[in-house]
Amino acid sequence: MERNVVYSAVQPSGIPTIGNYIGSVRNWLALQEEYACYFAMANMHAITVRHDPALLRRRTLELCALYIACGIDPEKCTLYVQSQVPQHAELCWTLNSVAYVGEMERMTQFKDKSRKHEDNINMGLMDYPVLMAADILLYQTDLVPVGQDQTQHVEIARDIAIRFNNRYGETFRVPKTLVYKQGAKICSLQDPTKKMSKSDENPNACVFMTDDRDTIIRKFKRAVTDSGSEINFSEDKPGISNLLSIYCAFKNRTAEEAEREFEGMGYGDFKLCVGETVADALAPVQAEQTRILADKEYLSGVLARGAEQAFRAARKTLDKVYRKIGFYRGE
Ligand code: AQP
């Protein structure tokens, strides 16, 4: 029987944070056992803000090594670099004629990034959701696991798929968003009303997957907390709730279990405990990432195989799209 398809990606736009890990990669581990999974290093998305080319190349490999170190198994899923599969750009161009400027202008990420990069509001930044729709639709995806911040983009991918199917006949499977209740939005340690982002200018705001133990513990000790002294999930305690979410994700605890564990503890000890938990969990992942990165031959083999598998699946969809849309394909 054919398995349902899962698609997800992370941009190599910086060092991944524990937000990227908790909101996405961590959830992929179970999915790869059951679904046909495509996991990408979304480097084409990463050039929509100013970047250093040499660093982008390095970050792409580091991200791949990190995926594998976290438990993503290239034997069970298709792990590949987006730019190595040209159909992403080709389908994006085709879908550009189905997507409307007005809907792109309304996207929260576009508005946020336009504010942040006032001197570089480029077409790629605006087109980001169309490229993401192409990423997803190319593989006839059923499920797209993402953090809260990306749900709007999956909605647009669905709208584009439905619009294309209505206009040109059944072509794309319409994907569903998969957002996990726990950890869908990990927030900044310095401003818990804002999501944790790898491109945050304040390095104390996020914990990077490669931070060493002392750095991790220092960042948690400095994390902004709320008034009061109780440690519980509450809307008026965004700082404490965020730290609890991080703890639950790394320790595999439910909200109630975590609240019970910390009953009566002071904020200082609580923050130290969360920091130590994260540091303990990341240490083996970091060691494994370093080991994999050093094995260049293995890594390039994984990526060559991944690109080939992704290419084959993507070509099938793009052929269908070109046929439906009326592109001349030779006699
Ligand atoms: N803070 C977060 N909490 C939960 N999930 C998150 N994700 C990102 N931040 C959090 C999820 O991680 C996946 C990969 O994201 P991405 O790298 O493609 O882009 P992003 O969402 O824009 O992440 P960043 O860290 O904020 O990157 P920059 O700073 O480069 O824009 C997605 O599933 C996302 O939901």
Residues whose N, C-alpha, C, O or C-beta is under 5 A from the ligand:
A	BS01	AQP	A9 V10 Q11 S13 G19 N20 G23 S24 P145 V146 G147 Q148 D149 Q150 G183 A184 K185 I186 C187 K195 M196 S197 K198 S199
